[in-house]
């Protein structure tokens, strides 16, 4: 699902992703860091250790083509490319957990 906008919170602890029809998701920085889709983290996607990243903030968001964003975190991690579909799936999964 392609978002209309993505905004970083002023405290850098979350992203608000807005979709059509006023639907939105709020994803915390530590959740995004735990679910990073980078190659080094693929084995941890089924059961990430979210608490491990509780102090991690979002430093920067960069658009990658028309399909994703790259997020740079305060712990130095910046290799995960978050597709629109991946962000939506993580957001929905986190709301139902």
C-alpha positions in Angstrom: 0.0 0.0 0.0 1.5 3.3 -1.1 1.4 6.0 1.6 0.4 9.6 1.0 3.0 10.9 3.4 5.6 9.8 6.0 6.5 12.2 8.8 9.2 11.8 11.5 8.1 12.8 14.9 9.9 15.8 16.5 11.4 13.5 19.2 12.6 11.1 16.4 11.0 8.1 18.2 8.4 7.3 15.5 7.1 7.6 12.0 3.6 8.5 11.1 2.6 7.0 7.8 -0.6 8.4 6.2 -2.7 6.5 3.6 -5.8 7.3 1.6 -9.1 7.8 3.5 -7.4 9.2 6.6 -5.9 5.8 7.5 -2.5 6.0 9.3 0.0 4.0 11.1 2.5 5.1 13.8 5.6 3.0 13.9 8.1 3.4 16.7 11.8 3.7 16.0 12.7 0.7 18.1 10.1 -1.4 16.3 11.4 -0.3 12.9 15.0 -1.0 14.0 14.0 -4.5 15.3 12.2 -5.4 12.0 14.9 -3.9 9.7 14.7 -5.8 6.4 18.5 -5.7 5.9 20.3 -8.9 4.9 22.0 -9.3 8.3 18.6 -9.3 10.1 16.6 -11.6 7.8 16.8 -14.5 10.3 15.4 -12.3 13.1 12.2 -11.1 11.3 10.0 -13.8 12.8 10.8 -13.0 16.4 12.8 -9.8 16.7 14.1 -8.6 20.1 12.3 -5.3 20.2 13.4 -4.3 23.7 17.0 -4.5 22.6 16.5 -1.3 20.5 14.4 0.7 23.0 16.8 3.7 23.0 17.4 3.8 19.3 16.1 6.9 17.4 15.6 7.7 13.8 18.3 10.0 12.4 17.2 10.3 8.8 14.7 9.0 6.2 15.6 8.8 2.5 13.3 8.0 -0.4 14.4 5.0 -2.5 12.8 5.2 -5.9 9.0 5.1 -5.8 8.8 2.0 -3.7 10.6 2.4 -0.4 12.6 4.4 2.2 16.0 3.9 3.8 16.0 4.7 7.5 19.2 5.7 9.3 19.2 5.0 13.1 21.1 6.5 16.0 23.0 3.2 16.6 24.6 3.6 13.1 22.4 1.1 11.3 21.4 2.3 7.8 21.3 -0.6 5.4 17.6 -1.6 5.6 15.4 -0.6 2.7 11.8 -0.5 3.9 9.3 -1.0 1.0 5.8 0.5 1.3 4.4 -3.0 1.6 6.8 -4.0 4.3 6.1 -0.9 6.3 2.4 -1.6 6.1 2.7 -5.2 7.1 4.9 -4.4 10.1 2.5 -1.7 11.1 -0.6 -3.9 10.9 1.3 -6.8 12.6 2.3 -4.5 15.5 -1.3 -3.3 16.0 -2.6 -6.9 16.3 0.2 -8.2 18.6 
